[in-house]
């Protein structure tokens, strides 16, 4: 019986990123978010959480870029951006 090969989806990479983030592995988490976006560039959750992590790391230019992508895809998420990144000028 041949083993079934499972390719990771954007959701899989997002889940990996969240685990890495909670473990303090921030650079690896950013890489996992980026992998999810390679699969689906319109996956707004990855853009948002990537923005949030860049913001927490003080990488404001990168956070702004991710916020712009997030809001292009999900304009209603502006309230979340303002809640979690209150002083970010985007």
N, CA, C and O atoms as CSV, one atom per row, in Angstrom:
chain,resi,resn,atom,element,x,y,z
A,1,UNK,N,N,0.839,-1.176,0.000
A,1,UNK,CA,C,0.000,0.000,0.000
A,1,UNK,C,C,0.887,1.243,0.000
A,1,UNK,O,O,1.698,1.429,0.907
A,2,UNK,N,N,0.737,2.065,-0.983
A,2,UNK,CA,C,1.552,3.276,-1.105
A,2,UNK,C,C,1.065,4.350,-0.140
A,2,UNK,O,O,-0.135,4.522,0.078
A,3,UNK,N,N,2.013,5.055,0.421
A,3,UNK,CA,C,1.664,6.162,1.330
A,3,UNK,C,C,1.131,7.332,0.511
A,3,UNK,O,O,1.646,7.652,-0.560
A,4,UNK,N,N,0.109,7.949,1.033
A,4,UNK,CA,C,-0.474,9.100,0.356
A,4,UNK,C,C,0.324,10.349,0.732
A,4,UNK,O,O,0.546,10.623,1.911
A,5,UNK,N,N,0.743,11.087,-0.265
A,5,UNK,CA,C,1.507,12.309,-0.027
A,5,UNK,C,C,0.530,13.459,0.154
A,5,UNK,O,O,-0.352,13.690,-0.673
A,6,UNK,N,N,0.709,14.163,1.242
A,6,UNK,CA,C,-0.169,15.287,1.555
A,6,UNK,C,C,0.610,16.584,1.360
A,6,UNK,O,O,1.576,16.848,2.076
A,7,UNK,N,N,0.189,17.382,0.400
A,7,UNK,CA,C,0.809,18.683,0.216
A,7,UNK,C,C,0.156,19.664,1.175
A,7,UNK,O,O,-1.058,19.639,1.373
A,8,UNK,N,N,0.959,20.515,1.760
A,8,UNK,CA,C,0.424,21.491,2.706
A,8,UNK,C,C,-0.382,22.558,1.981
A,8,UNK,O,O,-0.014,23.025,0.903
A,9,UNK,N,N,-1.482,22.924,2.601
A,9,UNK,CA,C,-2.327,23.997,2.080
A,9,UNK,C,C,-1.965,25.299,2.786
A,9,UNK,O,O,-1.147,25.317,3.707
A,10,UNK,N,N,-2.585,26.378,2.341
A,10,UNK,CA,C,-2.364,27.658,3.018
A,10,UNK,C,C,-2.826,27.590,4.467
A,10,UNK,O,O,-2.261,28.256,5.335
A,11,UNK,N,N,-3.853,26.785,4.729
A,11,UNK,CA,C,-4.356,26.621,6.095
A,11,UNK,C,C,-3.347,25.871,6.963
A,11,UNK,O,O,-3.161,26.197,8.135
A,12,UNK,N,N,-2.701,24.868,6.376
A,12,UNK,CA,C,-1.667,24.124,7.096
A,12,UNK,C,C,-0.511,25.049,7.483
A,12,UNK,O,O,-0.061,25.049,8.629
A,13,UNK,N,N,-0.035,25.838,6.509
A,13,UNK,CA,C,1.068,26.754,6.778
A,13,UNK,C,C,0.674,27.802,7.809
A,13,UNK,O,O,1.487,28.182,8.651
A,14,UNK,N,N,-0.574,28.273,7.748
A,14,UNK,CA,C,-1.061,29.239,8.732
A,14,UNK,C,C,-1.019,28.624,10.132
A,14,UNK,O,O,-0.578,29.271,11.082
A,15,UNK,N,N,-1.472,27.388,10.259
A,15,UNK,CA,C,-1.462,26.705,11.558
A,15,UNK,C,C,-0.035,26.528,12.076
A,15,UNK,O,O,0.228,26.719,13.263
A,16,UNK,N,N,0.876,26.166,11.190
A,16,UNK,CA,C,2.289,26.038,11.566
A,16,UNK,C,C,2.813,27.384,12.064
A,16,UNK,O,O,3.504,27.451,13.080
A,17,UNK,N,N,2.482,28.445,11.348
A,17,UNK,CA,C,2.937,29.786,11.729
A,17,UNK,C,C,2.444,30.169,13.115
A,17,UNK,O,O,3.200,30.718,13.916
A,18,UNK,N,N,1.176,29.882,13.401
A,18,UNK,CA,C,0.616,30.229,14.711
A,18,UNK,C,C,1.327,29.468,15.832
A,18,UNK,O,O,1.599,30.037,16.890
A,19,UNK,N,N,1.627,28.191,15.607
A,19,UNK,CA,C,2.347,27.405,16.614
A,19,UNK,C,C,3.746,27.986,16.827
A,19,UNK,O,O,4.177,28.182,17.964
A,20,UNK,N,N,4.443,28.256,15.740
A,20,UNK,CA,C,5.791,28.823,15.848
A,20,UNK,C,C,5.770,30.162,16.578
A,20,UNK,O,O,6.649,30.456,17.388
A,21,UNK,N,N,4.768,30.957,16.281
A,21,UNK,CA,C,4.645,32.266,16.927
A,21,UNK,C,C,4.465,32.108,18.438
A,21,UNK,O,O,5.086,32.834,19.215
A,22,UNK,N,N,3.627,31.174,18.854
A,22,UNK,CA,C,3.407,30.975,20.295
A,22,UNK,C,C,4.655,30.424,20.989
A,22,UNK,O,O,4.820,30.578,22.199
A,23,UNK,N,N,5.525,29.786,20.217
A,23,UNK,CA,C,6.774,29.251,20.772
A,23,UNK,C,C,7.906,30.278,20.749
A,23,UNK,O,O,9.026,29.986,21.169
A,24,UNK,N,N,7.605,31.486,20.255
A,24,UNK,CA,C,8.626,32.527,20.196
A,24,UNK,C,C,9.563,32.409,19.015
A,24,UNK,O,O,10.590,33.087,18.966
A,25,UNK,N,N,9.226,31.562,18.068
A,25,UNK,CA,C,10.033,31.366,16.856
A,25,UNK,C,C,9.512,32.312,15.769
A,25,UNK,O,O,8.898,31.884,14.792
A,26,UNK,N,N,9.774,33.612,15.967
A,26,UNK,CA,C,9.130,34.628,15.144
A,26,UNK,C,C,9.570,34.622,13.680
A,26,UNK,O,O,8.736,34.764,12.786
A,27,UNK,N,N,10.859,34.462,13.427
A,27,UNK,CA,C,11.327,34.450,12.034
A,27,UNK,C,C,10.762,33.248,11.277
A,27,UNK,O,O,10.354,33.371,10.122
A,28,UNK,N,N,10.741,32.087,11.933
A,28,UNK,CA,C,10.176,30.900,11.303
A,28,UNK,C,C,8.672,31.066,11.093
A,28,UNK,O,O,8.126,30.590,10.097
A,29,UNK,N,N,8.007,31.734,12.022
A,29,UNK,CA,C,6.571,31.992,11.863
A,29,UNK,C,C,6.330,32.871,10.645
A,29,UNK,O,O,5.417,32.613,9.860
A,30,UNK,N,N,7.144,33.906,10.486
A,30,UNK,CA,C,6.999,34.777,9.312
A,30,UNK,C,C,7.212,33.991,8.023
A,30,UNK,O,O,6.517,34.216,7.032
A,31,UNK,N,N,8.165,33.076,8.036
A,31,UNK,CA,C,8.410,32.235,6.859
A,31,UNK,C,C,7.203,31.347,6.567
A,31,UNK,O,O,6.841,31.158,5.406
A,32,UNK,N,N,6.583,30.805,7.601
A,32,UNK,CA,C,5.409,29.949,7.404
A,32,UNK,C,C,4.223,30.758,6.870
A,32,UNK,O,O,3.497,30.286,5.995
A,33,UNK,N,N,4.022,31.979,7.394
A,33,UNK,CA,C,2.971,32.840,6.833
A,33,UNK,C,C,3.246,33.101,5.352
A,33,UNK,O,O,2.333,33.065,4.528
A,34,UNK,N,N,4.512,33.365,5.023
A,34,UNK,CA,C,4.880,33.616,3.624
A,34,UNK,C,C,4.603,32.393,2.753
A,34,UNK,O,O,4.166,32.531,1.610
A,35,UNK,N,N,4.853,31.205,3.285
A,35,UNK,CA,C,4.557,29.979,2.529
A,35,UNK,C,C,3.057,29.866,2.251
A,35,UNK,O,O,2.655,29.462,1.160
A,36,UNK,N,N,2.240,30.222,3.230
A,36,UNK,CA,C,0.788,30.156,3.009
A,36,UNK,C,C,0.372,31.125,1.912
A,36,UNK,O,O,-0.541,30.844,1.135
A,37,UNK,N,N,1.051,32.275,1.855
A,37,UNK,CA,C,0.710,33.277,0.841
A,37,UNK,C,C,1.239,32.913,-0.541
A,37,UNK,O,O,0.712,33.392,-1.545
A,38,UNK,N,N,2.268,32.077,-0.610
A,38,UNK,CA,C,2.722,31.570,-1.912
A,38,UNK,C,C,1.628,30.698,-2.532
A,38,UNK,O,O,1.429,30.697,-3.747
A,39,UNK,N,N,0.930,29.965,-1.681
A,39,UNK,CA,C,-0.141,29.087,-2.153
A,39,UNK,C,C,-1.383,29.891,-2.499
A,39,UNK,O,O,-2.021,29.659,-3.526
A,40,UNK,N,N,-1.720,30.840,-1.629
A,40,UNK,CA,C,-2.916,31.664,-1.851
A,40,UNK,C,C,-2.620,33.107,-1.451
A,40,UNK,O,O,-2.760,33.468,-0.283
A,41,UNK,N,N,-2.210,33.936,-2.420
A,41,UNK,CA,C,-1.875,35.332,-2.127
A,41,UNK,C,C,-3.055,36.159,-1.611
A,41,UNK,O,O,-2.868,37.285,-1.151
A,42,UNK,N,N,-4.249,35.614,-1.685
A,42,UNK,CA,C,-5.430,36.331,-1.209
A,42,UNK,C,C,-5.937,35.788,0.133
A,42,UNK,O,O,-7.088,36.015,0.503
A,43,UNK,N,N,-5.085,35.083,0.845
A,43,UNK,CA,C,-5.439,34.545,2.155
A,43,UNK,C,C,-5.212,35.639,3.198
A,43,UNK,O,O,-4.119,35.776,3.749
A,44,UNK,N,N,-6.256,36.404,3.452
A,44,UNK,CA,C,-6.165,37.614,4.277
A,44,UNK,C,C,-5.692,37.338,5.703
A,44,UNK,O,O,-5.004,38.169,6.293
A,45,UNK,N,N,-6.048,36.193,6.257
A,45,UNK,CA,C,-5.634,35.888,7.634
A,45,UNK,C,C,-4.115,35.877,7.764
A,45,UNK,O,O,-3.573,36.363,8.757
A,46,UNK,N,N,-3.433,35.332,6.777
A,46,UNK,CA,C,-1.970,35.324,6.843
A,46,UNK,C,C,-1.410,36.732,6.721
A,46,UNK,O,O,-0.471,37.090,7.432
A,47,UNK,N,N,-1.978,37.533,5.828
A,47,UNK,CA,C,-1.532,38.927,5.711
A,47,UNK,C,C,-1.713,39.658,7.035
A,47,UNK,O,O,-0.818,40.382,7.472
A,48,UNK,N,N,-2.870,39.470,7.678
A,48,UNK,CA,C,-3.154,40.171,8.927
A,48,UNK,C,C,-2.201,39.746,10.043
A,48,UNK,O,O,-1.610,40.592,10.715
A,49,UNK,N,N,-2.054,38.444,10.238
A,49,UNK,CA,C,-1.203,37.979,11.333
A,49,UNK,C,C,0.273,38.248,11.059
A,49,UNK,O,O,1.055,38.437,11.991
A,50,UNK,N,N,0.647,38.267,9.801
A,50,UNK,CA,C,2.007,38.650,9.447
A,50,UNK,C,C,2.221,40.128,9.789
A,50,UNK,O,O,3.269,40.499,10.318
A,51,UNK,N,N,1.237,40.964,9.488
A,51,UNK,CA,C,1.308,42.389,9.835
A,51,UNK,C,C,1.448,42.559,11.338
A,51,UNK,O,O,2.279,43.332,11.815
A,52,UNK,N,N,0.633,41.833,12.069
A,52,UNK,CA,C,0.635,41.924,13.529
A,52,UNK,C,C,1.996,41.519,14.107
A,52,UNK,O,O,2.496,42.163,15.029
A,53,UNK,N,N,2.584,40.470,13.573
A,53,UNK,CA,C,3.883,40.012,14.061
A,53,UNK,C,C,4.983,41.014,13.705
A,53,UNK,O,O,5.831,41.325,14.541
A,54,UNK,N,N,4.975,41.518,12.475
A,54,UNK,CA,C,5.951,42.553,12.103
A,54,UNK,C,C,5.818,43.761,13.030
A,54,UNK,O,O,6.817,44.332,13.468
A,55,UNK,N,N,4.594,44.138,13.317
A,55,UNK,CA,C,4.323,45.265,14.213
A,55,UNK,C,C,4.917,45.001,15.597
A,55,UNK,O,O,5.578,45.868,16.169
A,56,UNK,N,N,4.685,43.819,16.123
A,56,UNK,CA,C,5.204,43.465,17.451
A,56,UNK,C,C,6.732,43.446,17.475
A,56,UNK,O,O,7.346,43.693,18.513
A,57,UNK,N,N,7.336,43.153,16.333
A,57,UNK,CA,C,8.798,43.110,16.235
A,57,UNK,C,C,9.390,44.478,15.905
A,57,UNK,O,O,10.608,44.616,15.785
A,58,UNK,N,N,8.530,45.490,15.758
A,58,UNK,CA,C,9.004,46.839,15.457
A,58,UNK,C,C,9.362,47.055,13.997
A,58,UNK,O,O,10.030,48.033,13.661
A,59,UNK,N,N,8.929,46.159,13.132
A,59,UNK,CA,C,9.215,46.244,11.695
A,59,UNK,C,C,8.035,46.937,11.007
A,59,UNK,O,O,7.235,46.305,10.317
A,60,UNK,N,N,7.953,48.252,11.218
A,60,UNK,CA,C,6.756,48.992,10.829
A,60,UNK,C,C,6.520,49.044,9.324
A,60,UNK,O,O,5.376,48.952,8.880
A,61,UNK,N,N,7.578,49.189,8.534
A,61,UNK,CA,C,7.380,49.237,7.081
A,61,UNK,C,C,6.799,47.923,6.564
A,61,UNK,O,O,5.915,47.924,5.707
A,62,UNK,N,N,7.294,46.817,7.082
A,62,UNK,CA,C,6.765,45.516,6.671
A,62,UNK,C,C,5.336,45.334,7.176
A,62,UNK,O,O,4.489,44.781,6.474
A,63,UNK,N,N,5.073,45.798,8.391
A,63,UNK,CA,C,3.712,45.722,8.931
A,63,UNK,C,C,2.745,46.518,8.065
A,63,UNK,O,O,1.646,46.051,7.766
A,64,UNK,N,N,3.150,47.715,7.662
A,64,UNK,CA,C,2.291,48.562,6.818
A,64,UNK,C,C,1.959,47.869,5.503
A,64,UNK,O,O,0.813,47.880,5.055
A,65,UNK,N,N,2.972,47.269,4.894
A,65,UNK,CA,C,2.756,46.573,3.623
A,65,UNK,C,C,1.746,45.440,3.791
A,65,UNK,O,O,0.851,45.273,2.963
A,66,UNK,N,N,1.891,44.673,4.853
A,66,UNK,CA,C,0.964,43.566,5.106
A,66,UNK,C,C,-0.442,44.073,5.418
A,66,UNK,O,O,-1.428,43.465,5.002
A,67,UNK,N,N,-0.537,45.179,6.145
A,67,UNK,CA,C,-1.850,45.768,6.442
A,67,UNK,C,C,-2.531,46.205,5.152
A,67,UNK,O,O,-3.732,45.994,4.980
A,68,UNK,N,N,-1.783,46.804,4.262
A,68,UNK,CA,C,-2.378,47.238,2.982
A,68,UNK,C,C,-2.963,46.045,2.226
A,68,UNK,O,O,-4.073,46.116,1.697
A,69,UNK,N,N,-2.211,44.961,2.184
A,69,UNK,CA,C,-2.727,43.750,1.527
A,69,UNK,C,C,-3.978,43.239,2.235
A,69,UNK,O,O,-4.962,42.870,1.594
A,70,UNK,N,N,-3.927,43.225,3.556
A,70,UNK,CA,C,-5.075,42.761,4.341
A,70,UNK,C,C,-6.320,43.562,3.998
A,70,UNK,O,O,-7.378,42.996,3.727
A,71,UNK,N,N,-6.188,44.880,4.011
A,71,UNK,CA,C,-7.355,45.742,3.816
A,71,UNK,C,C,-7.843,45.767,2.373
A,71,UNK,O,O,-9.016,46.045,2.121
A,72,UNK,N,N,-6.957,45.482,1.424
A,72,UNK,CA,C,-7.409,45.326,0.035
A,72,UNK,C,C,-8.347,44.129,-0.071
A,72,UNK,O,O,-9.332,44.159,-0.809
A,73,UNK,N,N,-8.029,43.083,0.674
A,73,UNK,CA,C,-8.815,41.850,0.625
A,73,UNK,C,C,-10.025,41.889,1.550
A,73,UNK,O,O,-11.089,41.368,1.215
A,74,UNK,N,N,-9.859,42.502,2.705
A,74,UNK,CA,C,-10.913,42.527,3.731
A,74,UNK,C,C,-11.021,43.933,4.334
A,74,UNK,O,O,-10.533,44.165,5.440
A,75,UNK,N,N,-11.649,44.865,3.625
A,75,UNK,CA,C,-11.738,46.245,4.124
A,75,UNK,C,C,-12.387,46.361,5.504
A,75,UNK,O,O,-12.056,47.267,6.269
A,76,UNK,N,N,-13.295,45.463,5.822
A,76,UNK,CA,C,-13.972,45.512,7.120
A,76,UNK,C,C,-13.046,45.169,8.289
A,76,UNK,O,O,-13.410,45.378,9.446
A,77,UNK,N,N,-11.874,44.653,8.001
A,77,UNK,CA,C,-10.941,44.294,9.064
A,77,UNK,C,C,-10.188,45.505,9.609
A,77,UNK,O,O,-9.324,45.363,10.474
A,78,UNK,N,N,-10.511,46.684,9.108
A,78,UNK,CA,C,-9.843,47.901,9.580
A,78,UNK,C,C,-9.952,48.019,11.099
A,78,UNK,O,O,-9.009,48.458,11.756
A,79,UNK,N,N,-11.082,47.635,11.651
A,79,UNK,CA,C,-11.263,47.728,13.107
A,79,UNK,C,C,-10.282,46.828,13.859
A,79,UNK,O,O,-9.850,47.168,14.960
A,80,UNK,N,N,-9.932,45.692,13.274
A,80,UNK,CA,C,-8.956,44.803,13.913
A,80,UNK,C,C,-7.544,45.385,13.818
A,80,UNK,O,O,-6.751,45.291,14.754
A,81,UNK,N,N,-7.257,45.981,12.676
A,81,UNK,CA,C,-5.961,46.644,12.514
A,81,UNK,C,C,-5.822,47.739,13.565
A,81,UNK,O,O,-4.789,47.853,14.224
A,82,UNK,N,N,-6.867,48.537,13.712
A,82,UNK,CA,C,-6.824,49.639,14.677
A,82,UNK,C,C,-6.764,49.132,16.117
A,82,UNK,O,O,-6.177,49.787,16.978
A,83,UNK,N,N,-7.356,47.990,16.379
A,83,UNK,CA,C,-7.334,47.420,17.733
A,83,UNK,C,C,-5.956,46.861,18.092
A,83,UNK,O,O,-5.445,47.119,19.182
A,84,UNK,N,N,-5.361,46.099,17.182
A,84,UNK,CA,C,-4.122,45.394,17.490
A,84,UNK,C,C,-2.856,46.149,17.095
A,84,UNK,O,O,-1.767,45.829,17.573
A,85,UNK,N,N,-2.993,47.148,16.227
A,85,UNK,CA,C,-1.845,47.952,15.794
A,85,UNK,C,C,-2.245,49.425,15.830
A,85,UNK,O,O,-2.227,50.097,14.799
A,86,UNK,N,N,-2.606,49.931,17.012
A,86,UNK,CA,C,-3.265,51.234,17.113
A,86,UNK,C,C,-2.468,52.426,16.603
A,86,UNK,O,O,-3.060,53.379,16.097
A,87,UNK,N,N,-1.161,52.404,16.718
A,87,UNK,CA,C,-0.391,53.571,16.294
A,87,UNK,C,C,0.296,53.381,14.942
A,87,UNK,O,O,1.173,54.163,14.572
A,88,UNK,N,N,-0.102,52.349,14.210
A,88,UNK,CA,C,0.485,52.110,12.889
A,88,UNK,C,C,-0.153,53.042,11.869
A,88,UNK,O,O,-1.371,53.046,11.691
A,89,UNK,N,N,0.676,53.826,11.208
A,89,UNK,CA,C,0.203,54.722,10.145
A,89,UNK,C,C,0.396,54.003,8.814
A,89,UNK,O,O,1.528,53.774,8.386
A,90,UNK,N,N,-0.694,53.653,8.170
A,90,UNK,CA,C,-0.599,52.881,6.923
A,90,UNK,C,C,-1.240,53.592,5.764
A,90,UNK,O,O,-1.243,53.073,4.647
